[in-house]
Structure formats: structure tokens, C-alpha cells
Amino acid sequence: MMPAYLAFDPTRRRLRLDPHKPAFVQNPYEAYAFLHGTANAFFWEDYGFWCFGGFDDVNRLLRDRRFGRQNPAGIPDSRGVGEDRSHLVAFDAIEANSMLELEPPVHTRLRTLVNRAFVSR
């Protein structure tokens, strides 16, 4: 049963849900169960992005090199693509070289080097 605090169009797979509403905060599991039973993939209109909840879908996405941590074209960043992030220029400059933001093979090479410092022989 769909919780009263959300709106979902199953044909278009569109969700409208304010996660700050008290009813959701009190019991988010009702919404999670509804969405999991209705659609493993949906577009969250309030935030403007797709969400994936099914194991198989998430597993495929994580293994597909077309989807990754680095910003693809069109994603807002401080370089002028998308919305204004000029207030985050310093943060984006630091994060540009973060291991968390890198993709293989660069991430793999750095992870191997860092792991050696933490693994006893």
C-alpha cells in the first residue's frame, strides 16, 4: 500500500517524496517497502535523478564503466558545467585528485600503493 506522504506514477516511474516530512522521518520503511515492491528503478522528481534499488540493477550499474564517480558531461561542477558551484571551487580542486573520485586504472594503482602501507607482511 502506498504511504499517503508520497506520490508515485508507476507508468512513468516518477516519485514525489519530501524526505523531511515527519511521517517519512518517523517510518521510512513503509516507503522503502512500497518502492521495493513496486519499482526497483524510478525517477525522483524532487531531486531530479534516477534511483535504483534492486540488487541486479545496482550490481550492473556498479560494474558498467559508463557509470562512475567522475563527473560526466552535464553534471554540475565548479568548472562551469551545470548549476553555479563557484562557492565550492576550493573543495572541487582538492577533491579532483581524491582516490574516492578516481576510476580504474588510476584508482587501482593508487589503492595498491596505499594498501601496502596498512598491510603487515
N, C-alpha and C positions, 0 to 999 in steps of 0.2 A: 504494500500500500504506500502511495506517495505521501510523504510528510507535507503538511499544509504550508510550511515555510519555504518550499521550493517549487519551481515551475519547470516542467520538463516536457519537451516536444519529442516523442520517440521517433516520429517520421524524419525529422530534420536533425535529430540527436543534439538538441540545443538545451542547455541548462541555464536557469536563472536562480542563483542562490547567493544570498549575502551571508558569509560565514560568521559575521559578527552578531547576527540575530540571536537573542537569548535562547530561543528554542533549539537552535542548532548547537550552540555552545553547551547547553545542558545535556544534549543527547545527540551527538553527531552520528552515532552508529545506526540510527534509524535511516538517515540519508545515505550512508555508505551501503547499507544492505539493499536499499531500494535501487541505487545506481548499479551496484554489482549484479543484481538480478535483472536489471532492465537493459543496460548497455555498458559494455566494457570500454567503449570509446564515446566521448561526447565533447561538444564544444561549449566551454564555459563562457557565456556571453558577458558576464560581469567583468571578466579579466581578459577576454579576447584570445584565449588559447585552447588548444585541444588537450584533453586529459585521457589517459589510458590506464585502465585498472586491471585488465585481465593478464594473467601470468604469461600466456603465449604472446600477446601483443607487446607487452613490456620487454620480454626476452628478445623478440625480433628487433625491436627498436634499439635496444642496447647493443646488439650485435651488428647493426647496419651502420656502416661507416658514413652514410649520408646524414646521419643524425649524431651530433656530438656536442661537446662542451664549448667549442669555439663558436663565436658569433657568425652565423651565416649572413649573407647579404639581406638587408632589410630589418635586421634586429637592432633596436636602438642601442647606441653606444656613444661615447664621448667624441668619436671621430666625425660626428655629424650625420650619421645614418639613423633615421627614425626620430624619436622624440628628443627634446633637449636634455642632455645629461652633462652640461657644462660644469655643473656643481660637483661632478664625480670624476673630473679629469685626472686628478692625482690618484684616486683609487683605481681607475681603469688602467693607468700607466703601471702601477705596481702589479695588478692582477694579470696584466698581459703576459707576464713571464711566470705566473704561478703554475706549479705542477698540476693543480686541480683544473686548470683551464687548458692544458695541453692535450693533444691527441697523439696516438701512436704514429710513428715510431719514436718521436721525441720523448713523450711521456714514459714509454717503456724503458728507454735508455737511462733517463734520469732516475726512475724508480729503482732500477737495478743498482745504480751507484749509491743511492741513499740507503737502500736495504742493507748493503754491506756494512754500513756504519752501525746498524742496530742488531745484526745477527751475529751471535758468537760462533766461533769456529772450533 
